[in-house]
Amino acid sequence: MAQQHKVAHEVTDKITYNAFLSSFWLGKEEIANKKLLSLIELEKHIGFVEMAEFRNRSERSQREMRLLLGQLIKEQLIQRVKDAKWFSILVDEVTDCATIEQLLIYIGYVDDKGKPHFLR
């Protein structure tokens, strides 16, 4: 019984990890986050059958996943900028076609190998 419980938790962890990885990939590739469930369906179709067990399909759950990923990425970025010998920040405010003001922040830094990085 304990072994079955352990295996069930391992499968659940794998499914959750895969869902977060899929959500991260969508963001990294700048694909609409609304495509997460479609991507999970594709994963099921191509052989990741355990993704059929992914239960956190609500908008709220997906939003929480994106917020957690965003927090992790932000923390890593801040640490890289803190570790950099040189960095720059450019801030600009724009108004889009819906007259919503948006603050844009661009960060550039040079890593310890002398390679420049530019982020928006």
TISE-59095 format. One record per residue (C-alpha): residue in three letters; z, y, x. Coordinates in steps of 0.05 Angstrom, whole numbers, padded with zeros to 5 digits, always signed. Layout:
% TISE-59095
ALAZYX ...
//
This chain:
% TISE-59095
MET+00000+00000+00000 ALA+00018+00049+00056 GLN-00047+00032+00092 GLN-00088+00048+00029 HIS-00051+00114+00022 LYS-00066+00131+00094 VAL-00140+00114+00087 ALA-00144+00156+00023 HIS-00115+00216+00059 GLU-00163+00207+00117 VAL-00222+00205+00070 THR-00196+00267+00033 ASP-00188+00303+00100 LYS-00259+00284+00121 ILE-00287+00309+00055 THR-00249+00375+00060 TYR-00271+00384+00132 ASN-00344+00371+00113 ALA-00339+00421+00056 PHE-00310+00475+00102 LEU-00363+00460+00154 SER-00418+00466+00101 SER-00389+00532+00077 PHE-00384+00557+00149 TRP-00457+00538+00162 LEU-00480+00576+00100 GLY-00444+00638+00125 LYS-00468+00631+00197 GLU-00540+00624+00172 GLU-00530+00683+00124 ILE-00547+00640+00064 ALA-00517+00658-00004 ASN-00449+00626-00012 LYS-00468+00606-00083 LYS-00510+00551-00050 LEU-00448+00511-00028 LEU-00450+00462-00087 SER-00525+00454-00079 LEU-00515+00438-00005 ILE-00461+00387-00022 GLU-00509+00354-00071 LEU-00561+00350-00016 GLU-00510+00319+00031 LYS-00495+00266-00022 HIS-00569+00253-00031 ILE-00582+00242+00044 GLY-00525+00193+00053 PHE-00458+00229+00056 VAL-00437+00193-00007 GLU-00364+00210+00002 MET-00382+00283-00014 ALA-00386+00260-00087 GLU-00310+00260-00084 PHE-00307+00334-00067 ARG-00267+00361-00125 ASN-00254+00434-00107 ARG-00316+00460-00141 SER-00288+00520-00178 GLU-00307+00591-00159 ARG-00235+00604-00140 SER-00232+00544-00092 GLN-00298+00565-00060 ARG-00273+00636-00052 GLU-00209+00611-00019 MET-00250+00570+00030 ARG-00291+00631+00049 LEU-00229+00674+00057 LEU-00196+00622+00102 LEU-00259+00615+00145 GLY-00265+00691+00149 GLN-00193+00698+00172 LEU-00204+00645+00226 ILE-00268+00678+00251 LYS-00236+00747+00250 GLU-00176+00722+00291 GLN-00222+00689+00342 LEU-00265+00752+00347 ILE-00205+00797+00356 GLN-00179+00752+00412 ARG-00247+00753+00448 VAL-00249+00829+00444 LYS-00177+00834+00469 ASP-00195+00788+00528 ALA-00258+00828+00545 LYS-00257+00877+00602 TRP-00304+00925+00565 PHE-00317+00933+00491 SER-00345+00985+00444 ILE-00339+00997+00370 LEU-00389+01034+00326 VAL-00368+01051+00255 ASP-00415+01078+00202 GLU-00410+01088+00127 VAL-00469+01079+00081 THR-00482+01082+00007 ASP-00526+01027-00021 CYS-00575+01031-00079 ALA-00519+01017-00129 THR-00482+01079-00100 ILE-00427+01035-00071 GLU-00400+01060-00006 GLN-00395+01008+00049 LEU-00362+01013+00117 LEU-00401+00979+00173 ILE-00368+00960+00237 TYR-00407+00938+00299 ILE-00370+00910+00359 GLY-00398+00898+00428 TYR-00362+00867+00486 VAL-00376+00835+00553 ASP-00345+00767+00565 ASP-00313+00743+00630 LYS-00381+00717+00654 GLY-00413+00785+00645 LYS-00452+00765+00583 PRO-00457+00819+00529 HIS-00443+00802+00456 PHE-00458+00845+00395 LEU-00428+00831+00327 ARG-00434+00863+00260 
//
